[in-house]
Amino acid sequence: MLIRHKLNVTILVIISYNEMMRIISRRILREFWEKHPDSTLALQTWYQDVERATWKSPADIKEFHNNASFVANNRIVFNIKGNHYRLVVVVVYQYGVVYIRFVGTHQEYSQIDVNKI
């Protein structure tokens, strides 16, 4: 990415994949908020916040979202929209990748095995 400085100097800025989180896949969130429109703003906000994050450890996630619950196999459960919905992700810290594994209502969440999904 090229950035033009006010002294008319061009500066090359290199952004590596590890500097910001990569989320796979937004489609899962979009399909959910299309069925549950009241979740749209909360899920879009979560997505944008995570996309800009640089999580290197669970402590970084707790700083971002202190109500996140950590379970087996690097799975993290987020309460979305004031605890109306649950979002389960897997984080691969080494590569800066967040895999969305599940998004749903509390009733749907109670029917899954969060450790295996």
C-alpha positions in Angstrom: 0.0 0.0 0.0 1.4 3.4 -0.9 0.8 6.4 1.4 1.5 9.9 0.3 3.1 12.0 3.0 2.3 15.7 3.2 6.0 16.5 2.3 5.2 14.9 -1.1 7.2 11.8 -0.2 5.8 8.4 -1.0 6.1 5.8 1.7 5.7 2.1 1.1 3.8 0.4 3.9 4.0 -3.4 4.0 1.2 -5.2 6.0 1.8 -8.8 6.7 -1.0 -11.4 7.3 0.0 -11.7 10.9 -0.5 -8.0 11.7 -4.3 -8.2 11.5 -6.7 -11.1 12.1 -8.1 -12.9 9.1 -11.7 -14.2 9.6 -13.0 -17.2 7.7 -15.8 -16.8 6.8 -18.0 -13.7 6.8 -20.6 -15.6 4.8 -21.6 -17.6 7.8 -22.3 -14.4 9.7 -24.1 -12.8 6.8 -26.4 -15.8 6.4 -27.2 -15.7 10.1 -28.0 -12.0 10.2 -30.2 -12.3 7.2 -32.4 -14.8 9.2 -32.0 -12.8 12.4 -31.9 -9.1 11.4 -31.6 -7.9 15.0 -28.2 -9.5 15.2 -26.8 -7.6 12.2 -25.2 -4.6 13.9 -23.7 -6.7 16.7 -22.2 -9.2 14.3 -20.9 -6.6 11.9 -19.3 -4.7 14.8 -17.7 -8.0 16.1 -16.4 -8.7 12.6 -14.9 -5.2 12.2 -13.3 -5.3 15.7 -11.7 -8.7 15.2 -10.6 -7.8 11.7 -8.5 -4.9 13.1 -7.3 -7.0 16.1 -3.9 -8.5 16.5 -4.5 -11.5 18.8 -1.4 -13.3 19.8 -2.8 -15.1 22.9 -6.0 -15.6 24.9 -5.1 -12.6 27.0 -5.4 -10.4 23.9 -8.9 -11.7 23.3 -9.9 -11.1 27.0 -8.7 -7.5 26.5 -11.0 -7.2 23.5 -14.0 -9.1 24.9 -13.8 -9.8 28.6 -16.9 -12.1 28.5 -15.3 -14.5 26.0 -15.3 -18.1 27.2 -12.4 -20.3 26.4 -13.0 -24.0 25.8 -11.0 -27.0 24.5 -9.2 -27.0 21.1 -8.7 -23.2 20.9 -12.4 -22.6 20.7 -13.8 -19.3 22.1 -17.4 -18.6 22.7 -18.6 -15.0 22.4 -21.9 -13.7 23.6 -23.4 -11.5 20.9 -26.1 -8.8 21.2 -26.3 -8.7 25.0 -26.1 -12.5 25.3 -29.0 -13.1 22.8 -26.7 -15.2 20.5 -23.6 -17.2 20.7 -20.6 -17.2 18.3 -18.0 -20.0 18.4 -14.6 -19.5 16.7 -11.3 -21.3 16.5 -8.3 -19.1 16.7 -4.9 -20.1 15.2 -2.7 -17.4 16.8 0.4 -18.3 14.9 -1.2 -17.3 11.6 -3.6 -14.7 12.8 -6.6 -16.6 11.6 -10.1 -16.8 13.1 -12.4 -19.6 11.9 -16.1 -19.2 12.5 -17.4 -22.5 13.6 -20.9 -21.7 14.8 -23.3 -18.8 15.2 -26.8 -19.3 16.6 -29.3 -18.8 19.3 -28.9 -20.1 22.9 -31.3 -22.9 22.1 -29.2 -23.9 19.0 -26.0 -23.6 21.0 -27.3 -26.0 23.7 -27.6 -28.6 21.0 -24.0 -28.6 19.8 -20.8 -29.9 21.3 -18.7 -26.8 21.4 -15.5 -28.8 21.9 -16.0 -30.6 18.6 -17.8 -28.2 16.3 
